[in-house]
Amino acid sequence: MSRVQQKVTALTRKRGGKSGIFSNMALDESEEVELTKEDIKSIYAELQAISDKLREENHILHEREVKLKERERMLAISQESLQTVADHQVKVKMAALEERLKSELSQMDQALKDKTKENKRLKENFETIKQANDVMKKELLRNVHITLYSKLTFKCIGNATKGK
């Protein structure tokens, strides 16, 4: 098969056996095809049309690729901006939470100190009252002893005077 026949066959297959001069040609290996100037012009025109369509499709694909790259770039910028905003919001919330917890801790620490101070004061008051109570018990016992001693002495004196 000659080079021209191979190209014509390849183009015919590629185009699905349709359209233009290629669809009307049936080539066998045994047949020799002579191409006239008109056939060559027709083939050239068809090839030129195919080339133009391919250029147009290539241009459209290139424009689409440029638009997609621009869209990807804008999405990346948008994502970066959103990430920055989200990071900032997290930092602000964490700082506020940390400040609130520090404040609560400080309040609880102060309350603990106040309770400890109050407990110490109550313990000291209890000890003072206990000591006063012990002193009063001793004084009461002493007074009871004195009273009993006085009564016994008075009875003894009374009995001694009665017995005379």
KEFIZA-137183 format. One record per residue: x, y, z of N, C-alpha, C in turn; residue in one letter. Coordinates in steps of 0.2 Angstrom, whole numbers. Layout:
{n_px = X; n_py = Y; n_pz = Z; ca_px = X; ca_py = Y; ca_pz = Z; c_px = X; c_py = Y; c_pz = Z; resn = a}
...
This chain:
{n_px = 4; n_py = -6; n_pz = 0; ca_px = 0; ca_py = 0; ca_pz = 0; c_px = 5; c_py = 6; c_pz = 0; resn = m}
{n_px = 3; n_py = 11; n_pz = -4; ca_px = 7; ca_py = 17; ca_pz = -5; c_px = 6; c_py = 21; c_pz = 1; resn = s}
{n_px = 10; n_py = 26; n_pz = 2; ca_px = 10; ca_py = 31; ca_pz = 8; c_px = 3; c_py = 35; c_pz = 7; resn = r}
{n_px = 2; n_py = 37; n_pz = 2; ca_px = -5; ca_py = 41; ca_pz = 1; c_px = -11; c_py = 37; c_pz = 3; resn = v}
{n_px = -11; n_py = 30; n_pz = 0; ca_px = -16; ca_py = 26; ca_pz = 2; c_px = -17; c_py = 25; c_pz = 10; resn = q}
{n_px = -11; n_py = 24; n_pz = 13; ca_px = -11; ca_py = 23; ca_pz = 20; c_px = -14; c_py = 29; c_pz = 24; resn = q}
{n_px = -12; n_py = 35; n_pz = 21; ca_px = -14; ca_py = 41; ca_pz = 24; c_px = -22; c_py = 42; c_pz = 23; resn = k}
{n_px = -24; n_py = 40; n_pz = 17; ca_px = -31; ca_py = 41; ca_pz = 16; c_px = -35; c_py = 36; c_pz = 20; resn = v}
{n_px = -32; n_py = 30; n_pz = 20; ca_px = -36; ca_py = 24; ca_pz = 24; c_px = -36; c_py = 26; c_pz = 32; resn = t}
{n_px = -30; n_py = 29; n_pz = 34; ca_px = -30; ca_py = 31; ca_pz = 41; c_px = -35; c_py = 37; c_pz = 42; resn = a}
{n_px = -35; n_py = 41; n_pz = 38; ca_px = -40; ca_py = 47; ca_pz = 39; c_px = -47; c_py = 45; c_pz = 38; resn = l}
{n_px = -48; n_py = 40; n_pz = 34; ca_px = -55; ca_py = 38; ca_pz = 33; c_px = -57; c_py = 34; c_pz = 39; resn = t}
{n_px = -53; n_py = 30; n_pz = 42; ca_px = -55; ca_py = 26; ca_pz = 48; c_px = -56; c_py = 31; c_pz = 54; resn = r}
{n_px = -51; n_py = 36; n_pz = 54; ca_px = -51; ca_py = 41; ca_pz = 60; c_px = -58; c_py = 45; c_pz = 59; resn = k}
{n_px = -60; n_py = 46; n_pz = 54; ca_px = -66; ca_py = 50; ca_pz = 53; c_px = -72; c_py = 45; c_pz = 53; resn = r}
{n_px = -71; n_py = 39; n_pz = 54; ca_px = -77; ca_py = 34; ca_pz = 54; c_px = -80; c_py = 33; c_pz = 47; resn = g}
{n_px = -76; n_py = 34; n_pz = 42; ca_px = -78; ca_py = 33; ca_pz = 35; c_px = -83; c_py = 38; c_pz = 33; resn = g}
{n_px = -84; n_py = 43; n_pz = 36; ca_px = -89; ca_py = 48; ca_pz = 34; c_px = -86; c_py = 55; c_pz = 32; resn = k}
{n_px = -89; n_py = 58; n_pz = 28; ca_px = -88; ca_py = 65; ca_pz = 26; c_px = -83; c_py = 66; c_pz = 21; resn = s}
{n_px = -84; n_py = 70; n_pz = 16; ca_px = -79; ca_py = 72; ca_pz = 12; c_px = -77; c_py = 67; c_pz = 7; resn = g}
{n_px = -72; n_py = 69; n_pz = 3; ca_px = -69; ca_py = 64; ca_pz = -2; c_px = -67; c_py = 58; c_pz = 0; resn = i}
{n_px = -65; n_py = 57; n_pz = 7; ca_px = -62; ca_py = 51; ca_pz = 9; c_px = -68; c_py = 46; c_pz = 10; resn = f}
{n_px = -74; n_py = 48; n_pz = 11; ca_px = -79; ca_py = 43; ca_pz = 11; c_px = -81; c_py = 40; c_pz = 5; resn = s}
{n_px = -80; n_py = 43; n_pz = -1; ca_px = -81; ca_py = 41; ca_pz = -7; c_px = -76; c_py = 36; c_pz = -10; resn = n}
{n_px = -70; n_py = 36; n_pz = -7; ca_px = -65; ca_py = 32; ca_pz = -9; c_px = -65; c_py = 25; c_pz = -6; resn = m}
{n_px = -64; n_py = 20; n_pz = -10; ca_px = -63; ca_py = 13; ca_pz = -8; c_px = -57; c_py = 11; c_pz = -10; resn = a}
{n_px = -52; n_py = 9; n_pz = -6; ca_px = -45; ca_py = 7; ca_pz = -8; c_px = -44; c_py = 0; c_pz = -7; resn = l}
{n_px = -42; n_py = -3; n_pz = -11; ca_px = -39; ca_py = -10; ca_pz = -10; c_px = -32; c_py = -10; c_pz = -12; resn = d}
{n_px = -28; n_py = -15; n_pz = -9; ca_px = -21; ca_py = -15; ca_pz = -10; c_px = -19; c_py = -16; c_pz = -17; resn = e}
{n_px = -24; n_py = -19; n_pz = -21; ca_px = -22; ca_py = -20; ca_pz = -28; c_px = -24; c_py = -14; c_pz = -32; resn = s}
{n_px = -28; n_py = -10; n_pz = -30; ca_px = -30; ca_py = -4; ca_pz = -34; c_px = -25; c_py = 1; c_pz = -34; resn = e}
{n_px = -23; n_py = 4; n_pz = -39; ca_px = -19; ca_py = 10; ca_pz = -39; c_px = -24; c_py = 16; c_pz = -40; resn = e}
{n_px = -23; n_py = 21; n_pz = -36; ca_px = -27; ca_py = 27; ca_pz = -36; c_px = -23; c_py = 33; c_pz = -39; resn = v}
{n_px = -26; n_py = 36; n_pz = -44; ca_px = -23; ca_py = 42; ca_pz = -46; c_px = -27; c_py = 48; c_pz = -44; resn = e}
{n_px = -23; n_py = 52; n_pz = -41; ca_px = -27; ca_py = 58; ca_pz = -38; c_px = -26; c_py = 64; c_pz = -43; resn = l}
{n_px = -31; n_py = 67; n_pz = -45; ca_px = -31; ca_py = 72; ca_pz = -49; c_px = -30; c_py = 79; c_pz = -45; resn = t}
{n_px = -29; n_py = 84; n_pz = -49; ca_px = -28; ca_py = 90; ca_pz = -45; c_px = -34; c_py = 92; c_pz = -41; resn = k}
{n_px = -39; n_py = 91; n_pz = -44; ca_px = -46; ca_py = 92; ca_pz = -40; c_px = -46; c_py = 88; c_pz = -34; resn = e}
{n_px = -44; n_py = 82; n_pz = -34; ca_px = -44; ca_py = 77; ca_pz = -28; c_px = -39; c_py = 80; c_pz = -23; resn = d}
{n_px = -34; n_py = 82; n_pz = -25; ca_px = -29; ca_py = 84; ca_pz = -21; c_px = -31; c_py = 91; c_pz = -17; resn = i}
{n_px = -34; n_py = 95; n_pz = -21; ca_px = -37; ca_py = 102; ca_pz = -18; c_px = -42; c_py = 100; c_pz = -13; resn = k}
{n_px = -46; n_py = 95; n_pz = -15; ca_px = -52; ca_py = 93; ca_pz = -11; c_px = -49; c_py = 90; c_pz = -4; resn = s}
{n_px = -44; n_py = 86; n_pz = -5; ca_px = -41; ca_py = 83; ca_pz = 1; c_px = -38; c_py = 88; c_pz = 5; resn = i}
{n_px = -34; n_py = 93; n_pz = 2; ca_px = -31; ca_py = 98; ca_pz = 5; c_px = -36; c_py = 103; c_pz = 9; resn = y}
{n_px = -41; n_py = 104; n_pz = 6; ca_px = -46; ca_py = 109; ca_pz = 9; c_px = -49; c_py = 105; c_pz = 15; resn = a}
{n_px = -51; n_py = 99; n_pz = 14; ca_px = -53; ca_py = 95; ca_pz = 20; c_px = -48; c_py = 94; c_pz = 25; resn = e}
{n_px = -42; n_py = 93; n_pz = 24; ca_px = -37; ca_py = 93; ca_pz = 29; c_px = -36; c_py = 100; c_pz = 32; resn = l}
{n_px = -37; n_py = 105; n_pz = 28; ca_px = -36; ca_py = 112; ca_pz = 31; c_px = -42; c_py = 113; c_pz = 35; resn = q}
{n_px = -48; n_py = 111; n_pz = 34; ca_px = -54; ca_py = 112; ca_pz = 38; c_px = -53; c_py = 108; c_pz = 44; resn = a}
{n_px = -50; n_py = 102; n_pz = 44; ca_px = -49; ca_py = 98; ca_pz = 50; c_px = -44; c_py = 101; c_pz = 54; resn = i}
{n_px = -39; n_py = 104; n_pz = 51; ca_px = -33; ca_py = 107; ca_pz = 55; c_px = -36; c_py = 114; c_pz = 58; resn = s}
{n_px = -41; n_py = 117; n_pz = 55; ca_px = -44; ca_py = 123; ca_pz = 58; c_px = -48; c_py = 121; c_pz = 64; resn = d}
{n_px = -52; n_py = 116; n_pz = 63; ca_px = -56; ca_py = 114; ca_pz = 68; c_px = -52; c_py = 111; c_pz = 74; resn = k}
{n_px = -46; n_py = 108; n_pz = 73; ca_px = -42; ca_py = 106; ca_pz = 78; c_px = -39; c_py = 112; c_pz = 82; resn = l}
{n_px = -37; n_py = 117; n_pz = 78; ca_px = -34; ca_py = 123; ca_pz = 81; c_px = -39; c_py = 126; c_pz = 85; resn = r}
{n_px = -46; n_py = 127; n_pz = 83; ca_px = -51; ca_py = 130; ca_pz = 87; c_px = -52; c_py = 126; c_pz = 93; resn = e}
{n_px = -52; n_py = 119; n_pz = 92; ca_px = -53; ca_py = 115; ca_pz = 98; c_px = -48; c_py = 116; c_pz = 103; resn = e}
{n_px = -42; n_py = 116; n_pz = 101; ca_px = -36; ca_py = 117; ca_pz = 105; c_px = -36; c_py = 124; c_pz = 108; resn = n}
{n_px = -38; n_py = 129; n_pz = 105; ca_px = -39; ca_py = 136; ca_pz = 108; c_px = -44; c_py = 136; c_pz = 113; resn = h}
{n_px = -50; n_py = 133; n_pz = 112; ca_px = -55; ca_py = 132; ca_pz = 117; c_px = -52; c_py = 128; c_pz = 123; resn = i}
{n_px = -49; n_py = 123; n_pz = 122; ca_px = -46; ca_py = 119; ca_pz = 127; c_px = -41; c_py = 123; c_pz = 131; resn = l}
{n_px = -37; n_py = 127; n_pz = 128; ca_px = -32; ca_py = 131; ca_pz = 131; c_px = -35; c_py = 137; c_pz = 135; resn = h}
{n_px = -41; n_py = 140; n_pz = 132; ca_px = -44; ca_py = 145; ca_pz = 136; c_px = -48; c_py = 142; c_pz = 143; resn = e}
{n_px = -50; n_py = 136; n_pz = 142; ca_px = -53; ca_py = 132; ca_pz = 147; c_px = -48; c_py = 130; c_pz = 153; resn = r}
{n_px = -42; n_py = 128; n_pz = 150; ca_px = -37; ca_py = 127; ca_pz = 155; c_px = -35; c_py = 133; c_pz = 159; resn = e}
{n_px = -34; n_py = 139; n_pz = 155; ca_px = -32; ca_py = 145; ca_pz = 158; c_px = -38; c_py = 147; c_pz = 164; resn = v}
{n_px = -44; n_py = 146; n_pz = 162; ca_px = -49; ca_py = 148; ca_pz = 166; c_px = -49; c_py = 143; c_pz = 173; resn = k}
{n_px = -48; n_py = 137; n_pz = 171; ca_px = -47; ca_py = 132; ca_pz = 177; c_px = -42; c_py = 134; c_pz = 182; resn = l}
{n_px = -36; n_py = 136; n_pz = 179; ca_px = -30; ca_py = 137; ca_pz = 183; c_px = -32; c_py = 144; c_pz = 187; resn = k}
{n_px = -35; n_py = 149; n_pz = 184; ca_px = -37; ca_py = 155; ca_pz = 187; c_px = -42; c_py = 153; c_pz = 193; resn = e}
{n_px = -46; n_py = 149; n_pz = 191; ca_px = -51; ca_py = 147; ca_pz = 197; c_px = -48; c_py = 143; c_pz = 202; resn = r}
{n_px = -43; n_py = 139; n_pz = 201; ca_px = -39; ca_py = 135; ca_pz = 206; c_px = -35; c_py = 140; c_pz = 210; resn = e}
{n_px = -32; n_py = 145; n_pz = 207; ca_px = -28; ca_py = 150; ca_pz = 210; c_px = -33; c_py = 154; c_pz = 215; resn = r}
{n_px = -39; n_py = 156; n_pz = 213; ca_px = -43; ca_py = 160; ca_pz = 217; c_px = -46; c_py = 155; c_pz = 223; resn = m}
{n_px = -47; n_py = 149; n_pz = 221; ca_px = -50; ca_py = 145; ca_pz = 227; c_px = -44; c_py = 144; c_pz = 232; resn = l}
{n_px = -38; n_py = 143; n_pz = 230; ca_px = -32; ca_py = 143; ca_pz = 234; c_px = -32; c_py = 149; c_pz = 239; resn = a}
{n_px = -32; n_py = 155; n_pz = 236; ca_px = -32; ca_py = 161; ca_pz = 239; c_px = -38; c_py = 161; c_pz = 244; resn = i}
{n_px = -44; n_py = 159; n_pz = 242; ca_px = -50; ca_py = 159; ca_pz = 246; c_px = -49; c_py = 155; c_pz = 252; resn = s}
{n_px = -46; n_py = 149; n_pz = 251; ca_px = -45; ca_py = 144; ca_pz = 256; c_px = -40; c_py = 146; c_pz = 261; resn = q}
{n_px = -35; n_py = 149; n_pz = 258; ca_px = -30; ca_py = 152; ca_pz = 263; c_px = -33; c_py = 158; c_pz = 267; resn = e}
{n_px = -37; n_py = 162; n_pz = 264; ca_px = -40; ca_py = 167; ca_pz = 268; c_px = -45; c_py = 164; c_pz = 274; resn = s}
{n_px = -49; n_py = 159; n_pz = 272; ca_px = -53; ca_py = 156; ca_pz = 276; c_px = -49; c_py = 153; c_pz = 282; resn = l}
{n_px = -44; n_py = 150; n_pz = 280; ca_px = -40; ca_py = 147; ca_pz = 285; c_px = -37; c_py = 152; c_pz = 290; resn = q}
{n_px = -35; n_py = 157; n_pz = 287; ca_px = -32; ca_py = 163; ca_pz = 292; c_px = -37; c_py = 165; c_pz = 296; resn = t}
{n_px = -43; n_py = 167; n_pz = 294; ca_px = -49; ca_py = 169; ca_pz = 298; c_px = -50; c_py = 164; c_pz = 303; resn = v}
{n_px = -51; n_py = 158; n_pz = 301; ca_px = -52; ca_py = 152; ca_pz = 306; c_px = -47; c_py = 152; c_pz = 312; resn = a}
{n_px = -41; n_py = 152; n_pz = 310; ca_px = -35; ca_py = 152; ca_pz = 315; c_px = -36; c_py = 158; c_pz = 319; resn = d}
{n_px = -37; n_py = 164; n_pz = 317; ca_px = -38; ca_py = 170; ca_pz = 321; c_px = -44; c_py = 169; c_pz = 326; resn = h}
{n_px = -49; n_py = 166; n_pz = 323; ca_px = -55; ca_py = 165; ca_pz = 328; c_px = -54; c_py = 160; c_pz = 333; resn = q}
{n_px = -50; n_py = 155; n_pz = 332; ca_px = -48; ca_py = 150; ca_pz = 337; c_px = -44; c_py = 153; c_pz = 342; resn = v}
{n_px = -39; n_py = 157; n_pz = 340; ca_px = -34; ca_py = 160; ca_pz = 344; c_px = -38; c_py = 165; c_pz = 349; resn = k}
{n_px = -43; n_py = 169; n_pz = 346; ca_px = -47; ca_py = 174; ca_pz = 350; c_px = -51; c_py = 170; c_pz = 355; resn = v}
{n_px = -54; n_py = 165; n_pz = 353; ca_px = -58; ca_py = 161; ca_pz = 358; c_px = -54; c_py = 157; c_pz = 363; resn = k}
{n_px = -48; n_py = 155; n_pz = 361; ca_px = -44; ca_py = 152; ca_pz = 366; c_px = -41; c_py = 157; c_pz = 371; resn = m}
{n_px = -40; n_py = 163; n_pz = 369; ca_px = -37; ca_py = 168; ca_pz = 373; c_px = -43; c_py = 170; c_pz = 378; resn = a}
{n_px = -49; n_py = 171; n_pz = 376; ca_px = -55; ca_py = 173; ca_pz = 380; c_px = -56; c_py = 167; c_pz = 385; resn = a}
{n_px = -56; n_py = 161; n_pz = 383; ca_px = -57; ca_py = 155; ca_pz = 387; c_px = -51; c_py = 155; c_pz = 393; resn = l}
{n_px = -45; n_py = 156; n_pz = 391; ca_px = -40; ca_py = 156; ca_pz = 395; c_px = -40; c_py = 161; c_pz = 400; resn = e}
{n_px = -42; n_py = 167; n_pz = 398; ca_px = -43; ca_py = 173; ca_pz = 403; c_px = -49; c_py = 172; c_pz = 408; resn = e}
{n_px = -54; n_py = 169; n_pz = 405; ca_px = -60; ca_py = 167; ca_pz = 410; c_px = -58; c_py = 162; c_pz = 415; resn = r}
{n_px = -54; n_py = 157; n_pz = 413; ca_px = -52; ca_py = 152; ca_pz = 417; c_px = -47; c_py = 154; c_pz = 423; resn = l}
{n_px = -43; n_py = 159; n_pz = 420; ca_px = -38; ca_py = 162; ca_pz = 425; c_px = -42; c_py = 166; c_pz = 430; resn = k}
{n_px = -47; n_py = 170; n_pz = 428; ca_px = -51; ca_py = 174; ca_pz = 432; c_px = -55; c_py = 169; c_pz = 437; resn = s}
{n_px = -58; n_py = 164; n_pz = 435; ca_px = -61; ca_py = 159; ca_pz = 439; c_px = -56; c_py = 156; c_pz = 444; resn = e}
{n_px = -50; n_py = 154; n_pz = 442; ca_px = -45; ca_py = 151; ca_pz = 447; c_px = -43; c_py = 156; c_pz = 452; resn = l}
{n_px = -43; n_py = 162; n_pz = 450; ca_px = -41; ca_py = 168; ca_pz = 455; c_px = -46; c_py = 169; c_pz = 460; resn = s}
{n_px = -53; n_py = 169; n_pz = 458; ca_px = -58; ca_py = 169; ca_pz = 462; c_px = -58; c_py = 163; c_pz = 467; resn = q}
{n_px = -58; n_py = 157; n_pz = 464; ca_px = -58; ca_py = 151; ca_pz = 469; c_px = -52; c_py = 151; c_pz = 474; resn = m}
{n_px = -46; n_py = 154; n_pz = 471; ca_px = -40; ca_py = 154; ca_pz = 476; c_px = -42; c_py = 159; c_pz = 482; resn = d}
{n_px = -44; n_py = 165; n_pz = 480; ca_px = -46; ca_py = 170; ca_pz = 485; c_px = -51; c_py = 167; c_pz = 490; resn = q}
{n_px = -56; n_py = 163; n_pz = 487; ca_px = -62; ca_py = 161; ca_pz = 491; c_px = -58; c_py = 155; c_pz = 496; resn = a}
{n_px = -54; n_py = 151; n_pz = 494; ca_px = -50; ca_py = 146; ca_pz = 498; c_px = -46; c_py = 150; c_pz = 503; resn = l}
{n_px = -43; n_py = 155; n_pz = 502; ca_px = -39; ca_py = 159; ca_pz = 507; c_px = -44; c_py = 162; c_pz = 512; resn = k}
{n_px = -49; n_py = 164; n_pz = 510; ca_px = -54; ca_py = 167; ca_pz = 515; c_px = -57; c_py = 162; c_pz = 519; resn = d}
{n_px = -59; n_py = 156; n_pz = 516; ca_px = -61; ca_py = 150; ca_pz = 520; c_px = -56; c_py = 148; c_pz = 525; resn = k}
{n_px = -50; n_py = 147; n_pz = 523; ca_px = -44; ca_py = 145; ca_pz = 527; c_px = -43; c_py = 150; c_pz = 533; resn = t}
{n_px = -44; n_py = 156; n_pz = 532; ca_px = -43; ca_py = 161; ca_pz = 537; c_px = -49; c_py = 161; c_pz = 542; resn = k}
{n_px = -55; n_py = 160; n_pz = 539; ca_px = -61; ca_py = 160; ca_pz = 543; c_px = -60; c_py = 153; c_pz = 548; resn = e}
{n_px = -58; n_py = 148; n_pz = 545; ca_px = -57; ca_py = 142; ca_pz = 549; c_px = -52; c_py = 142; c_pz = 554; resn = n}
{n_px = -47; n_py = 146; n_pz = 553; ca_px = -41; ca_py = 147; ca_pz = 558; c_px = -44; c_py = 151; c_pz = 563; resn = k}
{n_px = -48; n_py = 157; n_pz = 562; ca_px = -51; ca_py = 161; ca_pz = 567; c_px = -56; c_py = 157; c_pz = 571; resn = r}
{n_px = -60; n_py = 153; n_pz = 568; ca_px = -65; ca_py = 149; ca_pz = 572; c_px = -61; c_py = 144; c_pz = 576; resn = l}
{n_px = -56; n_py = 141; n_pz = 574; ca_px = -52; ca_py = 136; ca_pz = 578; c_px = -49; c_py = 140; c_pz = 584; resn = k}
{n_px = -46; n_py = 146; n_pz = 583; ca_px = -43; ca_py = 150; ca_pz = 588; c_px = -49; c_py = 152; c_pz = 593; resn = e}
{n_px = -55; n_py = 154; n_pz = 591; ca_px = -60; ca_py = 155; ca_pz = 595; c_px = -63; c_py = 149; c_pz = 599; resn = n}
{n_px = -63; n_py = 143; n_pz = 596; ca_px = -65; ca_py = 137; ca_pz = 599; c_px = -60; c_py = 136; c_pz = 605; resn = f}
{n_px = -53; n_py = 136; n_pz = 603; ca_px = -48; ca_py = 135; ca_pz = 608; c_px = -49; c_py = 140; c_pz = 614; resn = e}
{n_px = -50; n_py = 146; n_pz = 613; ca_px = -51; ca_py = 151; ca_pz = 618; c_px = -57; c_py = 149; c_pz = 623; resn = t}
{n_px = -62; n_py = 148; n_pz = 619; ca_px = -68; ca_py = 146; ca_pz = 623; c_px = -67; c_py = 139; c_pz = 627; resn = i}
{n_px = -64; n_py = 135; n_pz = 624; ca_px = -62; ca_py = 128; ca_pz = 628; c_px = -58; c_py = 130; c_pz = 634; resn = k}
{n_px = -53; n_py = 134; n_pz = 633; ca_px = -49; ca_py = 136; ca_pz = 639; c_px = -53; c_py = 139; c_pz = 644; resn = q}
{n_px = -57; n_py = 144; n_pz = 642; ca_px = -61; ca_py = 147; ca_pz = 647; c_px = -66; c_py = 142; c_pz = 651; resn = a}
{n_px = -69; n_py = 137; n_pz = 647; ca_px = -73; ca_py = 132; ca_pz = 650; c_px = -69; c_py = 128; c_pz = 655; resn = n}
{n_px = -63; n_py = 126; n_pz = 653; ca_px = -59; ca_py = 122; ca_pz = 658; c_px = -58; c_py = 126; c_pz = 664; resn = d}
{n_px = -56; n_py = 133; n_pz = 663; ca_px = -55; ca_py = 137; ca_pz = 669; c_px = -61; c_py = 137; c_pz = 673; resn = v}
{n_px = -67; n_py = 138; n_pz = 670; ca_px = -73; ca_py = 139; ca_pz = 674; c_px = -75; c_py = 132; c_pz = 677; resn = m}
{n_px = -73; n_py = 126; n_pz = 674; ca_px = -74; ca_py = 120; ca_pz = 677; c_px = -70; c_py = 119; c_pz = 684; resn = k}
{n_px = -64; n_py = 121; n_pz = 683; ca_px = -59; ca_py = 121; ca_pz = 689; c_px = -62; c_py = 125; c_pz = 694; resn = k}
{n_px = -64; n_py = 131; n_pz = 692; ca_px = -66; ca_py = 136; ca_pz = 697; c_px = -73; c_py = 133; c_pz = 701; resn = e}
{n_px = -77; n_py = 130; n_pz = 697; ca_px = -83; ca_py = 127; ca_pz = 699; c_px = -82; c_py = 121; c_pz = 704; resn = l}
{n_px = -77; n_py = 117; n_pz = 702; ca_px = -75; ca_py = 112; ca_pz = 706; c_px = -72; c_py = 114; c_pz = 713; resn = l}
{n_px = -68; n_py = 119; n_pz = 712; ca_px = -65; ca_py = 122; ca_pz = 718; c_px = -70; c_py = 125; c_pz = 723; resn = r}
{n_px = -75; n_py = 129; n_pz = 720; ca_px = -81; ca_py = 131; ca_pz = 723; c_px = -85; c_py = 126; c_pz = 727; resn = n}
{n_px = -86; n_py = 121; n_pz = 723; ca_px = -90; ca_py = 115; ca_pz = 726; c_px = -86; c_py = 112; c_pz = 732; resn = v}
{n_px = -79; n_py = 111; n_pz = 731; ca_px = -75; ca_py = 108; ca_pz = 736; c_px = -76; c_py = 113; c_pz = 742; resn = h}
{n_px = -75; n_py = 120; n_pz = 741; ca_px = -75; ca_py = 124; ca_pz = 746; c_px = -82; c_py = 124; c_pz = 750; resn = i}
{n_px = -87; n_py = 124; n_pz = 746; ca_px = -94; ca_py = 124; ca_pz = 749; c_px = -95; c_py = 117; c_pz = 753; resn = t}
{n_px = -93; n_py = 112; n_pz = 750; ca_px = -93; ca_py = 105; ca_pz = 754; c_px = -89; c_py = 105; c_pz = 760; resn = l}
{n_px = -83; n_py = 108; n_pz = 759; ca_px = -78; ca_py = 109; ca_pz = 765; c_px = -81; c_py = 113; c_pz = 770; resn = y}
{n_px = -84; n_py = 118; n_pz = 768; ca_px = -88; ca_py = 123; ca_pz = 773; c_px = -93; c_py = 120; c_pz = 776; resn = s}
{n_px = -97; n_py = 116; n_pz = 773; ca_px = -103; ca_py = 113; ca_pz = 776; c_px = -101; c_py = 107; c_pz = 780; resn = k}
{n_px = -96; n_py = 104; n_pz = 778; ca_px = -93; ca_py = 98; ca_pz = 783; c_px = -90; c_py = 102; c_pz = 789; resn = l}
{n_px = -86; n_py = 107; n_pz = 788; ca_px = -84; ca_py = 110; ca_pz = 794; c_px = -89; c_py = 113; c_pz = 798; resn = t}
{n_px = -94; n_py = 116; n_pz = 795; ca_px = -99; ca_py = 119; ca_pz = 799; c_px = -103; c_py = 113; c_pz = 803; resn = f}
{n_px = -104; n_py = 108; n_pz = 800; ca_px = -107; ca_py = 102; ca_pz = 803; c_px = -103; c_py = 99; c_pz = 809; resn = k}
{n_px = -97; n_py = 99; n_pz = 808; ca_px = -92; ca_py = 96; ca_pz = 813; c_px = -92; c_py = 101; c_pz = 819; resn = c}
{n_px = -92; n_py = 107; n_pz = 817; ca_px = -92; ca_py = 112; ca_pz = 823; c_px = -99; c_py = 112; c_pz = 826; resn = i}
{n_px = -104; n_py = 111; n_pz = 822; ca_px = -111; ca_py = 111; ca_pz = 825; c_px = -112; c_py = 105; c_pz = 830; resn = g}
{n_px = -109; n_py = 99; n_pz = 827; ca_px = -109; ca_py = 93; ca_pz = 831; c_px = -105; c_py = 93; c_pz = 837; resn = n}
{n_px = -99; n_py = 97; n_pz = 837; ca_px = -95; ca_py = 97; ca_pz = 842; c_px = -98; c_py = 102; c_pz = 848; resn = a}
{n_px = -102; n_py = 107; n_pz = 846; ca_px = -105; ca_py = 111; ca_pz = 851; c_px = -111; c_py = 108; c_pz = 854; resn = t}
{n_px = -114; n_py = 104; n_pz = 850; ca_px = -120; ca_py = 100; ca_pz = 853; c_px = -118; c_py = 95; c_pz = 858; resn = k}
{n_px = -112; n_py = 92; n_pz = 856; ca_px = -110; ca_py = 86; ca_pz = 861; c_px = -107; c_py = 89; c_pz = 867; resn = g}
{n_px = -106; n_py = 95; n_pz = 869; ca_px = -104; ca_py = 97; ca_pz = 875; c_px = -109; c_py = 99; c_pz = 880; resn = k}
